[in-house]
Amino acid sequence: MPNDTTKSAPDERAMLQPCPFCGVVPYSCWTSIGNVRWLHGPNDCALSNANIHDAAAWNTRTPPQVKALVWGLTSYRMPEVECVLGTYRISGARDYGFNCHIGRNALEMSDGRTNFATIDDAKAAAQADYTRRILEALA
């Protein structure tokens, strides 16, 4: 329950864009002590619970960019990449499809299949998985 020194500022909520890190639309409030504005998100995103004095500055922030994986080749001439999460490895053959694993876990397509039509499709799945995991860790 808010105390007497806290007021909501619903007119500014319409001006604030969602947090580019967690997606929550924050709200602003101020206290009579120092007139400090705070943005709050229900997901406890440390980046959306930021002290802010300018709604325009908040709205122009951009989400973090995750670097592209840089692929090398295994001794079997198949793509692999080592990263902070482990090693993504692609295996398979053109006739049967390609699999992509990180550790013992096979990456799946949205329909649950694990055979990708091309090596580029398997690389794209690895990049998407890597990006998702990194952004989740930052949230």
N, C-alpha and C positions, 0 to 999 in steps of 0.2 A: 504494500500500500504506500503510495507516495506521501511524503511529508509536506508540510505547508510551504516549503521553500522550492518545491519542484512544480513546474507547470509544463504541460504538453504544448507543442507548437505544431498543430495539424496542418497549418497552411504551408509550412516548409516541407512536410512529408511529400506533397505532390511534386515538389521541385527536385527531390533527391532520387537519384537512379539507384537500382539494386547494386549491392556490393559485387564487384567483379570477381571476388574470391569465393564467396559462399552463396551469392544470389539473393540474399535477404534485402528487402527494402527497409532501410533503417528509418528511425524517426529521431527528431532532435528534441532536446529539452534544455532548459537552462535553470540554474539555481540563482538565488538572490545573492549568493556568496561568490563574487567574482564574475558573474554572468558568463560562466563557461558552458559551451554547448558540447554535448556528447551524443554520439550515435550509438544506438543499441540494436543488436540483432538477436533473435531468439535462439540461434544456433551457437551462441557463445563464440562466434568467429572473432579471434583476437584482432583481425584486420578491420572488421566492421565496428568493433567497439573502440573506435578511435576518437580522440579529441579533434574536433574540427571547428574551424571558424568561418569557413567559406564553402557554401554548397556548390559553387561552380568548380572549386578545386576537387571536391569529392566526385562530382559527376564526370570529370575528365580523366580520372584514374583509369589505367588499363590493367587487365588481368596479367598475371605473370606468363611469360612465354617459356615453354619447355623446349629445350634444344632438341634438334633432330638426332636420332641415333645414327652413329657412324659405323657402318657395316664393314666387316672384314670377311675373310674366308677361312674355313676350317681346313685341316689337312685333306679332307675329302672334297674340297672345292665347293663347300656349301656355306651360305651366309651365316655369320654369327656376330654378336656384339656383346661386349661386357659393359655393364653399367652399374650404378649404385644398387640396383635391385637384384642383380644376378647376371646371368648370361642368357640372352635370347638366342636360340638356335633354330635354324630352318633345315628340315630334311624332307625327303620324298623324291618323287620323280614326276615328270610331265604327264605320264600316262595315268598315274594314280592320285595326283594332287600333292600338295606340299603341306607339311605340318610345321607349326611354330610352337616351341616350348620355351618356358622360362623355368629353369630347374626341372622338376618332374611334372609341372603343370602345363598341359596343352592349352593354347589359346583357342577359343571357340568363336564362331561367327554368331550373329544374332539368332540364327535358327538352331544353334547347338552343334552344327557340324564342325569338324576340326580339320578337314581337308580344304585347302585353299587352291584355287585354280592356277594361280601363278605365284612365283616367288615375290613379285611386287605386291600382290594381295596379302601374302603372309607378312611381309615387311610392314605394310600399312597397319595390319592388325597389331603387330608388335609395337609400333609407334603409338597407336591409339591406347593400348594397354599401359604403356609406359607413361604417357601423358596423363591419363586418368589417375594412375597411382601417385604420381608426383603432386598433382593438384589436390588430391584427397589428403595427402600428407601436410600440405600447406594450410588446409582449411581448419 
